[in-house]
Amino acid sequence: MTQSVAFIGLGAMGWHMASHLPKLGIEVRVWNRTEQKAHDHAAQFGTKAVAIEQAVAADVIISCLPTSADIEALIAKYPPKSGAVWVDCTSGVPDSAKQLAQALKKIGAAYLDAPVSGQTIGAERGTLTVMVGGDEQAFRIAHPIIQAFAGLIEYVGESGAGFAVKAVNNTLMATHLWALAEGLTVLKAQNVDLNSALNCINHSSGQSGISQNIMAQRVLSREFPKTFALDLLQKDIGIAIDLVQQKTLELDILERIQQQFNRIEKHQAKQLDFSAAIQILERDTQLELKI
């Protein structure tokens, strides 16, 4: 039976995800690179700010860091105890997940790649979609813990499968965003009212999560609030393209999407919300998508 859980990484997503764990009625340890943030979280939600050594000593460790490289470095220096389950909610690299699963298996621990989708609002509401790859027995142990911040938990296959699904999902999100922006650009050029057009699309077969929740709220409003950084989406698209190339598949649309989103340099993309990528299209066409 799980006696303790730790959450590592209190960023935009992790802060909210970890806030739901105390509802489980077990000890919840939190650790963040910026120590004060862990103390702030403990004060607000009743978690316990700890040193990294105490965090990785928990029965179930959940991590939410920017990249697989961050997780690899952390586990190499601070491995979990035998019998522990490490649930990695990072949007990571499938090959890294496979290697970490093998490494932890040697010391009697388990590693699950369990990336999440639903943005910060889903993290705050505890309604995230979690796609899990790895050992099924470890998944059964971790399931009731993950449930604290999830609306849907789906076991998708062996190690690396969760990361693969997340990378493809985010690449599809980018594709939907770009395709919708191109469609609205056509309508803008025809002097069609974009707000009315979008309302029609959202009640027709062209609708998507992007058309319903992103386009009007971020692009047409010109607000572009930063909730999911563009450089992280660029990373996820890159992971998906690597999977395409590993199997020597010829999939033109996904590769073209990567080309478009990579036109913004990483240092700039780090400061922008992913929706701001549409400004590239606006510069190309000299047509601004606004209400």
Disulfide bonds with the S-S distance in Angstrom:
none
